[in-house]
Amino acid sequence: MTQANSSQQPGNTPASNSPSLLSVLSFDGQDDCVDFGVQPHFKVQKHLTLELWVWIESQRQWAGIISKVFDTGSTESGYGLLLDGNSGVYFGVKVPRHQIEYLSSGTNTVPLKEWHHVAATYDGQHLRVYVGGVEKAIQTLVDSSIYYVPDNNLRLGMYRDNNEAYAFHGSIAEVRLWEIARTQAEIQGAMGRRLSGTETGLVGYWPLNEGIGKAIQDKTANRSQGAIAGATWQQVQRPLPYMSLQERNEATTSVALSFDGQDDYVAVAIENWETSTFSIELWIKAATTAQKNFSAFFNSWDGGTPGGSFQLDISNGSYRFLHNKLKLLLTEVREEWLHLAVTYDGSTLVTYVNGDIAKQQKKSLNICFKDYILGRNRSRNRHFKGELSEVRIWNRVRTQAEIRTDPARRLTGNEPGLVAYFPISEGVGNITNDQTANAKQGIISGASWITSSGLPIAAGTARQPDTTTSPDITNPSEAITAPETASPSEATTSPETTTSPDATSPPDITSPPTMTTQPNAPTSTSRWVLQFDGVDDYAELPPASIPSGNGITCSFWAYGGGTLPKNNSIVAAFDATGTRLLNIHLPWGDGCIYFDCGCSNGTYDRLNKQSNPAEFKGKWSHWAFTKNCATGEMKLYLNGALWHSVSGKTLPIPKAIRAQFGCYTAGSYHYQGMLAEVQFWNYARSQAEVQQSMNRALTGTEAGLVSYYPMQQGSSNTILNRVGNTHHGTMKGAIWISTTGLSIASVSVSPPSPMPLQPTPVTPITTSPAPLSILESRQSVLKLGQNHQGIAVGSGALPPHGRFTLEAWVCPSSLTGQQVLLADGEALFYLEGGNLKFRASAATDPIVSSNAGLSASKWYHVVVVRSGSQPGGTKLYLSGEQNDSQVAISVIASGGSTYLGGHPNLPDAKFKGYLTEVRVWRLARSLAEIKANMFYRLTGRELGLIRYWPLNGSVGNKIVDKTTYRVPGNLMGEITREEVDIPLKLKLEPQERLTRSTGLEDYGYWYREMAKQHKAKTEADPPFLRGRIWR
C-alpha cells in the first residue's frame, strides 16, 4: 500500500498521545474501503450535509470519498462525495424528478497531497460545495426528497454499485453526516474542532481516531459501526486548523492573521459614516522593521485619499497616523506585539502605545469611514508585513484609563460606542466576523491564520454584561423587568388619526448585543435570534400561520439595523387578490411606522405615525400591533405602552394565501436587523395581556394563539412554530446569531400564571377564496432621470466570441434620441426611434427591430440572443416575440467597462425611465426558455446565469449582482428608486415551478440543448451524462 504521505505518515502504528500527531485512515486506491451497510438513518430525507477532512494522494474520476451513490446510467440513487478527475470533488445527489446531479467544486480547488476540509450541502433547492469553509460551487436542484431506490451501502474510500467500483487513494478523517443543510457559518465554526456526537441533526459522526483495530465507531446515538476492509491506520502531523474543542479554546489566545507584505489584506464593506469623535485600537506585530513607507495596517477609505479619510501606516521605521497633511507618530516599528490606539475628541488627536500616551496634537479634523481595510493603504499599493489581532473601532473617545483597562482581554461586542469589533480569533476560513450588533464580515484576501506567540489576549475573560438587565435564561423564575418608559405625552396626530394616543419612550437599553455568526452553544446569558441583512434576506411563513376574521395581534421583539430608516416590511401577508391584509413598515424610508391590516376590494385599513430612531434602531424593542374589526380600533404598543391608536377601521381580515417576514415580497423592501419571539393571535389583545407575556416564553397552548415563532433553535433553515408543531417557517438567506441583549424567561414547569383572558369572539370567513389570479405587482425599481451618467457594473459582461443572452425590463419615459440600456466595450443594446437595436461594435451596423412602435410609459421585456456570427445568429425579442432584421454580425467588441442605462462617453444617449431585472446568460436561450421565467424574479443561482441585477432591493448608491460572480454596481447621478406597477408575478403556479429556472419541462431536452451549444456528446459520453456542469 502506498502511504498518504511518507513524510507525515511514519507507519501503521496505534494512535499516539502526542498532541502533534493525529490518527487517520489511509486507502490504497485499489480495493480498500470502510463499509457501513444499509441503515434507515443513512436515508436522509431532504436536507443533507456531508463533511470530512481529506488528503488526496492521486486523482481518479468517480473515486468515492464517501458514497451511497448507485448509478448504472439507467438506475440512479443516493448521494456522495467523489473525485472529479481535475483536482476537485463531485457532490452527487439523486432526487425523484431529475437525473442524478454531480456538482464539481472546480478544477484545482482540492490540490493533491494537502489536507483539505470538504463539505457539501443540499437544502431541497440548491447543491453547494465548500472547500476550507469557502463556497466553491452552487447549482439549483429543486425537489421534495432524495431518492434511494435501490438503497446502496454507505462506504468510505470507494464508490461501488452492481457493475463498477472506483477506489479512493489517500487519507480521510473526521467524517460527519447530517440530516440538515448546514450554513457556511456553521461549517466554518466547527470544521476545526471535534464534536460531541449529540449535535442537533447529526446522524453519523466518525472521527476516525481509533488508531487501531478493524472497525470505526460512530459517536452519535445511532452507533453505526463501519467495517474496515484493507484500509490502514496512519499517524499524520495534525492539519494546522484541526484541533479538539479544548485545544481550540486554549488557542484563541494566540490565533492571529499574518500578512505577507505583498498583496494580503482584509476588506470590510460598511455604510459610510462621518464622526467628530472616534477611537481605534488593535494589536500589531511587524515581521520586519524594514518596511516601505506608507505600508498601512488600517485605512478608512479604500481606493482614494479624500479629505475625511485616514490610515495607520509605517513611515521611516515608525508607526504613524496619517490624515491629509497631519502626520502623528506612535512609536518605532518592532518585531513584537504592541497595543496601539488612536483617539480624537473633536479637537485633540492622541496616540497610545501599550496604554501610554505617545503623542497628541490639537487639530480640527473631518473623519469619514467608507471601508475598514486591514493590511493595505488607501491607494492599494503598499501592504503591511506582519500580524494583526483584536481590532476595535469606537464612535466615541476612550479615556486612557479605559484603554489601559481591557487591551488584554476579549470584549463582549455590546460595549457602549463600540461600532466594530474583530477579535480575529476564528483560526479557519476566509472570513473574520464583527462581534458587534452591526455584524459585518471581513473578507480575507491572501492573509493566513497562524498560531502566534506572545499575544497577551486572555481567552474566556470577556467582560460580562450587567446581569440586572440580562438575567440567566436558565432560571424560569427570573424574567427580565419590563423596559422602563417615560410618562405618556401627547403624540402628533396623523391624517388618519381620530384620537390623540399616548406615546412612550423606548426601553433603556443603551448597548447593542453581542453577536456571533458561528452557532456554538449559547451561554446562559445569550439566546438565538434571526438576523436579516436588508438586501435579500427574508423568511416564508405558511398562510395558515396568519389569523383571519375580526381580530388579530402581531407581536415581536426587533432590533433595527444601521441602515434604518429605509423602505422595508418586517411582516407582510396577502389575500387571494394580491391585496395586503397585513403589512408592517418598521419604519418606511420617511421614518413613519405603518400598520396595514384588513382589506376589501383592493383597499386596506392603516395606522401610521412618525417615529424617531431611538424607538426602532440600535436596541431591542417589543412591538405589538392589534386590530379589532368589530370596534374598528387599531393599536400599536411599544414596550408594553400604548404608542398610537386609530378608530373607524372595520375592514375584515381575509385568509392569507402568502406571508413572510423580513420583506414585503421576495426581492423588495427587505428589513435590516434582528427579530425574535414572533406571535400571531386571532384577537386584539389588551394592553395588560401584551405586558403580561412580552418578557416570557409561551407554551404554545395559550387560548387564541395561532402561531408562535420563538426563533430560539439556532440551526437549520426551519423556523419552528410552537403551536401544534405545524406551519413552520422557512429561512431564505437570514442567519441564526447569538445575542446577550435580549433575555426571555423560560416557561416554568408549573407557572403560577393567571388564566388566559378570553379572546373576543370572532366569526371566521367561511367562503372559499377566489382562484388565485396573478396581478401586476407594485415593486421597487430604478428610475433614471435626466441628469445621470449610468450605472457602472464592472467589465466584460458579454462574451466576445461565445454565446450569450441579455434580458431586461424597461419602461421609457420618452423615446427621443438614442437610449443605451447596456454598454459593454463598443457593444451597445439600446432604444432608438421607437425600435430596439443591438450593435456589435462601433464599425458595424446594428440589428434593428422591425416597426416595433415602442411607446413611452409602457413596460417592455427586451432581449438580445447571440448564438453565432452567421445571419440569424443574433436575435431580438420584444415582450416574448422575435422582432429583428436577419443580418450577419461580427465578433462582439466587448470586454471593456460595462454600464447600464448609459455610458459616460455618450452623454446624449442616456436611458430615461424605469429599469429592472437585468440578466446576462452565457448561453443562447430559446424563446421557450425566455418566456418561462420572464415574469419572475430569479434566485441568481440558475444554470448559465453570469450576471443578475434585479435593481429592486439595494440601498444607497450600490446595486447587487445576485449570481455567484458578485459584480456590484455604482449609481452615477440622478438615479432613484420608486415603487411602481410592473408585470412581474408575485407567486408561482404549481405547474410553473419546474420550468421557472430551466424554461422547459423536459430537463433531459434542456441538457441536450446545452450540450449542443458546448459541442458535447449526448449519447455515449458518461462524463457528460454524469457531469452536466458548465462554468
Secondary structure, DSSP 8 states (H G I E B T S, - for coil): ---S-TTT---S------TTEEEEEEEESSS-EEEEE--GGGS--S-EEEEEEEEEEE--TT-EEEE--EE-SS-EE-EEEEE-SSSSEEEEE--TTS--EEEE--TTSS-TTSEEEEEEEE-SSEEEEEETTEEEEEEE---SS---SS---EEESEEE-SS-EEE-EEEEEEEEEESS---HHHHHHHTTS---S--TTEEEEE-----SSSEE---STT---EEEEB-EEEEEE--TT---HHHHHHHTTTEEEEEESSS-EEEEEEEEEEES-EEEEEEEEES-S---TTEEEEESSTT---TT--EEEEETTEEEEEETTEEEEEEE--SS-EEEEEEE-SSEEEEEETTEEEEEEE----EEEEEEEESB-TTS--B-EEEEEEEEEESS---HHHHHHSTTB---S-STTEEEEE-----SSSEEE--STT--EEEEES-EEEE-SS---BTT------TTTS--TT-TT-----------EE----TT--S--EE-------S-----SS-----TT-EEEEEEESSS-EEEE-GGGS--BSEEEEEEEEEE-TT-SSS--SEEEE-TTS-EEEEEESS-TTSEEEEEEEEETTEEEEEEEE--HHHHBSSEEEEEEEEETTTTEEEEEETTEEEEEE------B---SEEEESSSBTTBS--EEEEEEEEEESS---HHHHHHHTTB---S--TTEEEEE-----SSSEE---STT-S-EEEEB-EEEEESS---B---SS----------------S---------EEEEEEEEEEEEEEEEEEE--S-SSS-EEEEEEEEES---SEEEEEEETTEEEEEETTEEEEESSTTS--EE-SS----TT--EEEEEEES-SSTTSEEEEETTEE-------------SEEEES--TT-TT-B--EEEEEEEEESS---HHHHHHHTTS---S-STTEEEEE--SS--TTEE---STT---EEEEEEEEEEEEEES--SS--GGGTTHHHHSSS-HHHHHHHHHHHTT--SSS-HHHHHH----
